[in-house]
Amino acid sequence: MEEKVAGIIEALKEAYPNPMCALHYQQDYQLMIAVRLSAQCTDERVNLVTPALFERFPTLDAFAEADIAEVEEYVHSCGFYKHKARDIVLACRMLRDEYGGKVPGTMEALLRLPGVGRKTANLLLGDLYRVPGSVVCDTHCIRISNLLGLARGKEPEKVERQLRDILPPEESSDFCHRIVLHGRAVCVARKPQCASCTLAPWCDHFHSAK
């Protein structure tokens, strides 16, 4: 498995040398907000919504004092807008009142924030703090890890634990970003392009389908 993981990581590095988060942000709390909006929504849609949102509420204090109903109007097109708007305002309020105005750098502290689960917390830890072992289990990561044979099952926490056991900690965050890019470009859920996939040599699904 160690050799397989190393091969996959190197192939992904070559294919996607710059594994950047697709969400646009400038401040740490803005990434937290963008990730919350991205639940059941595309990153592209979130990036269309956040410029006006961040202009209307240009600081953490502005979000903390925001009228939730007004935030709802800005994030309506992202879906589940009532829950998302409430979580954004309450999380920003907690950042201001309990965390000194900064997104915290531990899993335990992040999970206290409204709307922040393990997937969001791992992304924030990896992107903001480069914490080793940060495994972001989104739908792309779960699906492709199963196809490759790196993990079994669809429960995010179980897949996260399996990947954490086999991925080099310093590679985890970038691996997950690259898997997302690969899922959008090549290993598309409805029609995976297996014949041209750079990960085919290590893919259980590819070999079983021959």
CYANA upper distance limits for C-alpha pairs under 8 A (distance plus 0.5 A):
  1 MET  CA      5 VAL  CA      6.57
  1 MET  CA    166 ILE  CA      8.24
  2 GLU  CA      6 ALA  CA      6.69
  2 GLU  CA    166 ILE  CA      7.63
  3 GLU  CA      7 GLY  CA      6.71
  4 LYS  CA      8 ILE  CA      6.76
  4 LYS  CA    202 TRP  CA      6.75
  5 VAL  CA      9 ILE  CA      6.63
  5 VAL  CA    150 LEU  CA      8.46
  5 VAL  CA    166 ILE  CA      7.86
  5 VAL  CA    167 LEU  CA      7.48
  6 ALA  CA     10 GLU  CA      6.70
  7 GLY  CA     11 ALA  CA      6.64
  7 GLY  CA    202 TRP  CA      8.02
  8 ILE  CA     12 LEU  CA      6.62
  8 ILE  CA    199 LEU  CA      6.72
  8 ILE  CA    202 TRP  CA      7.36
  9 ILE  CA     13 LYS  CA      6.63
  9 ILE  CA    175 PHE  CA      7.27
 10 GLU  CA     14 GLU  CA      6.78
 11 ALA  CA     15 ALA  CA      6.74
 11 ALA  CA    198 THR  CA      6.96
 11 ALA  CA    199 LEU  CA      7.20
 12 LEU  CA     16 TYR  CA      6.25
 12 LEU  CA     17 PRO  CA      8.21
 12 LEU  CA    175 PHE  CA      8.08
 12 LEU  CA    178 ARG  CA      6.81
 12 LEU  CA    179 ILE  CA      8.15
 12 LEU  CA    198 THR  CA      8.28
 12 LEU  CA    199 LEU  CA      8.25
 13 LYS  CA     17 PRO  CA      5.51
 13 LYS  CA    178 ARG  CA      8.13
 15 ALA  CA    198 THR  CA      8.25
 16 TYR  CA    178 ARG  CA      6.70
 16 TYR  CA    181 LEU  CA      8.04
 19 PRO  CA    174 ASP  CA      6.32
 19 PRO  CA    175 PHE  CA      8.50
 19 PRO  CA    177 HIS  CA      5.95
 19 PRO  CA    178 ARG  CA      5.96
 19 PRO  CA    181 LEU  CA      8.36
 20 MET  CA    174 ASP  CA      8.47
 20 MET  CA    177 HIS  CA      7.21
 21 CYS  CA    127 ASP  CA      8.26
 21 CYS  CA    177 HIS  CA      7.05
 22 ALA  CA     43 ASP  CA      7.07
 23 LEU  CA     31 LEU  CA      7.80
 23 LEU  CA     34 ALA  CA      7.09
 23 LEU  CA     35 VAL  CA      8.05
 23 LEU  CA     43 ASP  CA      6.53
 23 LEU  CA     44 GLU  CA      8.44
 23 LEU  CA     46 VAL  CA      7.88
 23 LEU  CA     47 ASN  CA      6.79
 24 HIS  CA     31 LEU  CA      7.91
 24 HIS  CA     34 ALA  CA      8.16
 24 HIS  CA     47 ASN  CA      6.64
 25 TYR  CA     30 GLN  CA      6.02
 25 TYR  CA     31 LEU  CA      6.02
 25 TYR  CA     34 ALA  CA      8.14
 26 GLN  CA     30 GLN  CA      7.15
 26 GLN  CA     31 LEU  CA      8.13
 27 GLN  CA     31 LEU  CA      7.28
 28 ASP  CA     32 MET  CA      7.17
 28 ASP  CA    102 LYS  CA      7.71
 28 ASP  CA    103 VAL  CA      6.74
 28 ASP  CA    128 LEU  CA      7.47
 29 TYR  CA     33 ILE  CA      6.75
 29 TYR  CA     60 LEU  CA      7.62
 29 TYR  CA     92 CYS  CA      7.91
 29 TYR  CA    102 LYS  CA      7.69
 29 TYR  CA    103 VAL  CA      6.60
 30 GLN  CA     34 ALA  CA      6.58
 30 GLN  CA     54 PHE  CA      8.29
 31 LEU  CA     35 VAL  CA      6.56
 31 LEU  CA    124 LEU  CA      8.07
 32 MET  CA     36 ARG  CA      6.82
 32 MET  CA    103 VAL  CA      8.38
 32 MET  CA    120 THR  CA      8.10
 32 MET  CA    124 LEU  CA      7.53
 33 ILE  CA     37 LEU  CA      6.79
 33 ILE  CA     88 ILE  CA      6.58
 34 ALA  CA     38 SER  CA      6.70
 34 ALA  CA     46 VAL  CA      7.07
 34 ALA  CA     47 ASN  CA      8.45
 34 ALA  CA     50 THR  CA      7.68
 35 VAL  CA     39 ALA  CA      7.48
 35 VAL  CA    120 THR  CA      7.01
 36 ARG  CA     84 LYS  CA      7.14
 36 ARG  CA     88 ILE  CA      8.04
 36 ARG  CA    115 GLY  CA      7.13
 36 ARG  CA    116 VAL  CA      7.78
 36 ARG  CA    120 THR  CA      7.99
 37 LEU  CA     41 CYS  CA      7.57
 37 LEU  CA     46 VAL  CA      6.87
 37 LEU  CA     75 VAL  CA      8.08
 37 LEU  CA     78 CYS  CA      6.82
 37 LEU  CA     84 LYS  CA      6.88
 38 SER  CA     42 THR  CA      6.46
 38 SER  CA     43 ASP  CA      6.39
 38 SER  CA     46 VAL  CA      6.64
 38 SER  CA     78 CYS  CA      7.83
 40 GLN  CA     78 CYS  CA      8.46
 40 GLN  CA     79 GLY  CA      7.82
 41 CYS  CA     45 ARG  CA      7.40
 41 CYS  CA     46 VAL  CA      7.80
 41 CYS  CA     78 CYS  CA      6.31
 41 CYS  CA     79 GLY  CA      7.45
 42 THR  CA     46 VAL  CA      6.98
 43 ASP  CA     47 ASN  CA      6.62
 44 GLU  CA     48 LEU  CA      6.90
 45 ARG  CA     49 VAL  CA      6.90
 45 ARG  CA     77 SER  CA      8.39
 45 ARG  CA     78 CYS  CA      7.30
 46 VAL  CA     50 THR  CA      6.58
 46 VAL  CA     78 CYS  CA      7.19
 47 ASN  CA     51 PRO  CA      7.61
 49 VAL  CA     53 LEU  CA      6.99
 49 VAL  CA     74 TYR  CA      7.46
 49 VAL  CA     75 VAL  CA      7.04
 49 VAL  CA     77 SER  CA      8.43
 49 VAL  CA     78 CYS  CA      8.42
 50 THR  CA     54 PHE  CA      6.25
 51 PRO  CA     55 GLU  CA      6.60
 52 ALA  CA     56 ARG  CA      6.62
 52 ALA  CA     74 TYR  CA      8.01
 53 LEU  CA     57 PHE  CA      6.68
 53 LEU  CA     71 VAL  CA      8.17
 53 LEU  CA     74 TYR  CA      6.53
 53 LEU  CA     75 VAL  CA      8.23
 54 PHE  CA     58 PRO  CA      5.67
 54 PHE  CA     59 THR  CA      8.37
 57 PHE  CA     62 ALA  CA      5.58
 57 PHE  CA     63 PHE  CA      6.22
 57 PHE  CA     66 ALA  CA      8.23
 58 PRO  CA     62 ALA  CA      6.95
 58 PRO  CA     63 PHE  CA      8.39
 59 THR  CA     63 PHE  CA      7.11
 60 LEU  CA     64 ALA  CA      6.66
 60 LEU  CA     92 CYS  CA      6.73
 60 LEU  CA     96 ARG  CA      7.69
 60 LEU  CA    101 GLY  CA      7.72
 61 ASP  CA     65 GLU  CA      6.63
 61 ASP  CA     92 CYS  CA      8.11
 61 ASP  CA     93 ARG  CA      8.13
 61 ASP  CA     96 ARG  CA      7.54
 62 ALA  CA     66 ALA  CA      6.39
 63 PHE  CA     88 ILE  CA      8.08
 63 PHE  CA     89 VAL  CA      6.14
 63 PHE  CA     92 CYS  CA      6.64
 63 PHE  CA     93 ARG  CA      7.99
 64 ALA  CA     89 VAL  CA      5.80
 64 ALA  CA     90 LEU  CA      7.32
 64 ALA  CA     91 ALA  CA      8.35
 64 ALA  CA     92 CYS  CA      5.51
 64 ALA  CA     93 ARG  CA      4.83
 64 ALA  CA     96 ARG  CA      7.80
 65 GLU  CA     89 VAL  CA      7.96
 65 GLU  CA     93 ARG  CA      7.99
 66 ALA  CA     70 GLU  CA      7.88
 66 ALA  CA     71 VAL  CA      7.64
 66 ALA  CA     89 VAL  CA      7.09
 67 ASP  CA     71 VAL  CA      7.05
 68 ILE  CA     72 GLU  CA      6.68
 68 ILE  CA     85 ALA  CA      6.36
 68 ILE  CA     86 ARG  CA      6.35
 68 ILE  CA     89 VAL  CA      7.13
 69 ALA  CA     73 GLU  CA      7.16
 69 ALA  CA     85 ALA  CA      8.16
 70 GLU  CA     74 TYR  CA      7.37
 71 VAL  CA     75 VAL  CA      6.87
 71 VAL  CA     85 ALA  CA      6.04
 72 GLU  CA     76 HIS  CA      6.08
 72 GLU  CA     81 TYR  CA      6.12
 72 GLU  CA     82 LYS  CA      6.41
 72 GLU  CA     84 LYS  CA      8.32
 72 GLU  CA     85 ALA  CA      5.77
 75 VAL  CA     79 GLY  CA      8.09
 75 VAL  CA     81 TYR  CA      6.31
 75 VAL  CA     84 LYS  CA      8.35
 75 VAL  CA     85 ALA  CA      7.59
 76 HIS  CA     80 PHE  CA      8.08
 76 HIS  CA     81 TYR  CA      5.48
 76 HIS  CA     82 LYS  CA      8.42
 77 SER  CA     81 TYR  CA      7.94
 80 PHE  CA     84 LYS  CA      6.74
 81 TYR  CA     85 ALA  CA      6.31
 82 LYS  CA     86 ARG  CA      6.71
 83 HIS  CA     87 ASP  CA      6.62
 84 LYS  CA     88 ILE  CA      6.57
 84 LYS  CA    115 GLY  CA      7.93
 85 ALA  CA     89 VAL  CA      6.84
 86 ARG  CA     90 LEU  CA      6.62
 87 ASP  CA     91 ALA  CA      6.25
 87 ASP  CA    114 PRO  CA      5.60
 87 ASP  CA    115 GLY  CA      5.82
 88 ILE  CA     92 CYS  CA      6.59
 88 ILE  CA    114 PRO  CA      8.01
 88 ILE  CA    115 GLY  CA      8.07
 89 VAL  CA     93 ARG  CA      6.63
 90 LEU  CA     94 MET  CA      6.73
 90 LEU  CA    113 LEU  CA      8.45
 90 LEU  CA    114 PRO  CA      6.96
 91 ALA  CA     95 LEU  CA      6.69
 91 ALA  CA    113 LEU  CA      5.78
 91 ALA  CA    114 PRO  CA      5.78
 91 ALA  CA    115 GLY  CA      8.07
 92 CYS  CA     96 ARG  CA      6.70
 93 ARG  CA     97 ASP  CA      6.52
 94 MET  CA     98 GLU  CA      5.87
 94 MET  CA     99 TYR  CA      7.31
 94 MET  CA    113 LEU  CA      7.53
 95 LEU  CA     99 TYR  CA      5.25
 95 LEU  CA    100 GLY  CA      6.86
 95 LEU  CA    101 GLY  CA      5.47
 95 LEU  CA    102 LYS  CA      6.51
 95 LEU  CA    103 VAL  CA      6.94
 96 ARG  CA    100 GLY  CA      6.04
 96 ARG  CA    101 GLY  CA      4.79
 96 ARG  CA    102 LYS  CA      7.92
 97 ASP  CA    101 GLY  CA      7.83
 99 TYR  CA    103 VAL  CA      7.63
 99 TYR  CA    104 PRO  CA      7.22
103 VAL  CA    110 LEU  CA      8.09
104 PRO  CA    109 ALA  CA      6.65
104 PRO  CA    110 LEU  CA      6.60
105 GLY  CA    109 ALA  CA      7.88
105 GLY  CA    110 LEU  CA      7.82
105 GLY  CA    125 LEU  CA      6.57
105 GLY  CA    129 TYR  CA      7.17
106 THR  CA    110 LEU  CA      6.70
106 THR  CA    125 LEU  CA      7.68
107 MET  CA    111 LEU  CA      6.63
107 MET  CA    118 ARG  CA      8.20
107 MET  CA    121 ALA  CA      6.66
107 MET  CA    122 ASN  CA      7.91
107 MET  CA    125 LEU  CA      8.13
108 GLU  CA    112 ARG  CA      7.38
109 ALA  CA    113 LEU  CA      7.86
110 LEU  CA    116 VAL  CA      7.14
110 LEU  CA    121 ALA  CA      6.36
111 LEU  CA    116 VAL  CA      6.08
111 LEU  CA    117 GLY  CA      6.35
111 LEU  CA    118 ARG  CA      7.52
111 LEU  CA    121 ALA  CA      7.31
112 ARG  CA    116 VAL  CA      7.88
116 VAL  CA    120 THR  CA      6.19
116 VAL  CA    121 ALA  CA      6.81
117 GLY  CA    121 ALA  CA      6.55
118 ARG  CA    122 ASN  CA      6.40
118 ARG  CA    136 VAL  CA      8.40
118 ARG  CA    157 GLU  CA      8.35
119 LYS  CA    123 LEU  CA      6.81
119 LYS  CA    135 VAL  CA      8.18
119 LYS  CA    136 VAL  CA      5.60
119 LYS  CA    137 CYS  CA      6.28
119 LYS  CA    138 ASP  CA      7.36
120 THR  CA    124 LEU  CA      6.71
120 THR  CA    136 VAL  CA      7.90
121 ALA  CA    125 LEU  CA      6.58
122 ASN  CA    126 GLY  CA      6.50
122 ASN  CA    134 SER  CA      5.48
122 ASN  CA    135 VAL  CA      6.39
122 ASN  CA    136 VAL  CA      6.01
123 LEU  CA    127 ASP  CA      6.41
123 LEU  CA    134 SER  CA      7.39
123 LEU  CA    135 VAL  CA      7.94
123 LEU  CA    136 VAL  CA      6.20
123 LEU  CA    173 SER  CA      7.86
124 LEU  CA    128 LEU  CA      5.98
124 LEU  CA    129 TYR  CA      7.83
125 LEU  CA    129 TYR  CA      5.66
125 LEU  CA    130 ARG  CA      6.66
125 LEU  CA    131 VAL  CA      6.00
125 LEU  CA    134 SER  CA      7.01
126 GLY  CA    130 ARG  CA      4.82
126 GLY  CA    131 VAL  CA      5.64
126 GLY  CA    132 PRO  CA      7.66
126 GLY  CA    134 SER  CA      5.86
126 GLY  CA    173 SER  CA      5.93
127 ASP  CA    173 SER  CA      7.99
130 ARG  CA    134 SER  CA      8.48
130 ARG  CA    173 SER  CA      8.22
131 VAL  CA    170 GLU  CA      8.40
132 PRO  CA    169 PRO  CA      5.14
132 PRO  CA    170 GLU  CA      5.33
132 PRO  CA    171 GLU  CA      7.99
132 PRO  CA    172 SER  CA      7.35
132 PRO  CA    173 SER  CA      8.04
133 GLY  CA    164 ARG  CA      6.73
133 GLY  CA    167 LEU  CA      8.31
133 GLY  CA    168 PRO  CA      7.91
133 GLY  CA    169 PRO  CA      4.56
133 GLY  CA    170 GLU  CA      6.95
133 GLY  CA    171 GLU  CA      8.09
133 GLY  CA    172 SER  CA      5.87
133 GLY  CA    173 SER  CA      7.56
134 SER  CA    164 ARG  CA      8.50
134 SER  CA    169 PRO  CA      7.85
134 SER  CA    172 SER  CA      6.20
134 SER  CA    173 SER  CA      5.80
135 VAL  CA    160 GLU  CA      6.51
135 VAL  CA    163 LEU  CA      7.79
135 VAL  CA    164 ARG  CA      7.22
135 VAL  CA    172 SER  CA      6.08
135 VAL  CA    173 SER  CA      6.26
135 VAL  CA    176 CYS  CA      7.07
136 VAL  CA    141 CYS  CA      7.99
136 VAL  CA    160 GLU  CA      7.83
136 VAL  CA    173 SER  CA      7.44
136 VAL  CA    176 CYS  CA      6.45
137 CYS  CA    141 CYS  CA      5.91
137 CYS  CA    142 ILE  CA      6.52
137 CYS  CA    156 PRO  CA      6.12
137 CYS  CA    157 GLU  CA      8.21
137 CYS  CA    159 VAL  CA      7.62
137 CYS  CA    160 GLU  CA      6.53
137 CYS  CA    176 CYS  CA      8.02
138 ASP  CA    142 ILE  CA      6.74
138 ASP  CA    156 PRO  CA      7.89
139 THR  CA    143 ARG  CA      6.51
140 HIS  CA    144 ILE  CA      6.44
140 HIS  CA    179 ILE  CA      7.25
140 HIS  CA    180 VAL  CA      6.01
140 HIS  CA    183 GLY  CA      6.23
141 CYS  CA    145 SER  CA      6.28
141 CYS  CA    176 CYS  CA      6.90
141 CYS  CA    179 ILE  CA      6.48
141 CYS  CA    180 VAL  CA      7.00
142 ILE  CA    146 ASN  CA      6.74
142 ILE  CA    151 ALA  CA      8.30
142 ILE  CA    153 GLY  CA      8.40
142 ILE  CA    154 LYS  CA      6.75
142 ILE  CA    156 PRO  CA      7.49
142 ILE  CA    159 VAL  CA      7.08
143 ARG  CA    147 LEU  CA      6.87
143 ARG  CA    154 LYS  CA      8.07
144 ILE  CA    148 LEU  CA      6.53
144 ILE  CA    179 ILE  CA      7.90
144 ILE  CA    183 GLY  CA      7.83
144 ILE  CA    187 CYS  CA      7.97
145 SER  CA    149 GLY  CA      6.57
145 SER  CA    150 LEU  CA      5.55
145 SER  CA    151 ALA  CA      5.94
145 SER  CA    152 ARG  CA      8.28
146 ASN  CA    150 LEU  CA      6.53
146 ASN  CA    151 ALA  CA      5.55
146 ASN  CA    152 ARG  CA      5.95
146 ASN  CA    153 GLY  CA      7.56
147 LEU  CA    203 CYS  CA      6.98
147 LEU  CA    204 ASP  CA      6.62
147 LEU  CA    205 HIS  CA      5.61
148 LEU  CA    202 TRP  CA      7.10
148 LEU  CA    203 CYS  CA      4.69
148 LEU  CA    204 ASP  CA      5.58
148 LEU  CA    205 HIS  CA      6.81
149 GLY  CA    203 CYS  CA      7.24
149 GLY  CA    204 ASP  CA      6.01
149 GLY  CA    205 HIS  CA      8.18
150 LEU  CA    162 GLN  CA      8.11
150 LEU  CA    163 LEU  CA      7.43
151 ALA  CA    159 VAL  CA      6.35
151 ALA  CA    162 GLN  CA      6.38
151 ALA  CA    163 LEU  CA      7.20
152 ARG  CA    159 VAL  CA      7.26
153 GLY  CA    158 LYS  CA      7.81
153 GLY  CA    159 VAL  CA      7.17
154 LYS  CA    158 LYS  CA      8.24
154 LYS  CA    159 VAL  CA      7.42
155 GLU  CA    159 VAL  CA      6.75
156 PRO  CA    160 GLU  CA      6.44
157 GLU  CA    161 ARG  CA      6.73
158 LYS  CA    162 GLN  CA      6.80
159 VAL  CA    163 LEU  CA      6.62
160 GLU  CA    164 ARG  CA      6.47
161 ARG  CA    165 ASP  CA      6.77
162 GLN  CA    166 ILE  CA      7.30
163 LEU  CA    167 LEU  CA      6.26
164 ARG  CA    168 PRO  CA      8.37
164 ARG  CA    169 PRO  CA      7.78
164 ARG  CA    172 SER  CA      8.08
167 LEU  CA    171 GLU  CA      7.30
167 LEU  CA    172 SER  CA      6.53
168 PRO  CA    172 SER  CA      6.90
171 GLU  CA    175 PHE  CA      6.36
172 SER  CA    176 CYS  CA      6.86
173 SER  CA    177 HIS  CA      7.01
174 ASP  CA    178 ARG  CA      6.59
175 PHE  CA    179 ILE  CA      6.61
176 CYS  CA    180 VAL  CA      6.85
177 HIS  CA    181 LEU  CA      6.95
178 ARG  CA    182 HIS  CA      6.57
179 ILE  CA    183 GLY  CA      6.49
180 VAL  CA    184 ARG  CA      6.85
181 LEU  CA    185 ALA  CA      6.63
182 HIS  CA    186 VAL  CA      5.93
182 HIS  CA    187 CYS  CA      6.45
182 HIS  CA    188 VAL  CA      8.50
183 GLY  CA    187 CYS  CA      5.01
183 GLY  CA    188 VAL  CA      5.70
183 GLY  CA    189 ALA  CA      7.78
184 ARG  CA    188 VAL  CA      6.17
186 VAL  CA    192 PRO  CA      6.62
186 VAL  CA    193 GLN  CA      5.95
186 VAL  CA    194 CYS  CA      8.21
186 VAL  CA    196 SER  CA      8.31
186 VAL  CA    197 CYS  CA      6.97
187 CYS  CA    191 LYS  CA      7.90
187 CYS  CA    192 PRO  CA      4.85
187 CYS  CA    193 GLN  CA      6.39
187 CYS  CA    194 CYS  CA      7.61
187 CYS  CA    197 CYS  CA      7.88
188 VAL  CA    192 PRO  CA      5.05
188 VAL  CA    193 GLN  CA      7.63
193 GLN  CA    197 CYS  CA      6.68
194 CYS  CA    200 ALA  CA      7.13
194 CYS  CA    206 PHE  CA      7.13
195 ALA  CA    200 ALA  CA      8.15
196 SER  CA    200 ALA  CA      8.47
199 LEU  CA    203 CYS  CA      6.68
200 ALA  CA    206 PHE  CA      6.48
200 ALA  CA    207 HIS  CA      8.30
201 PRO  CA    206 PHE  CA      8.49
203 CYS  CA    207 HIS  CA      6.95
204 ASP  CA    208 SER  CA      6.55
205 HIS  CA    209 ALA  CA      6.60
206 PHE  CA    210 LYS  CA      7.14
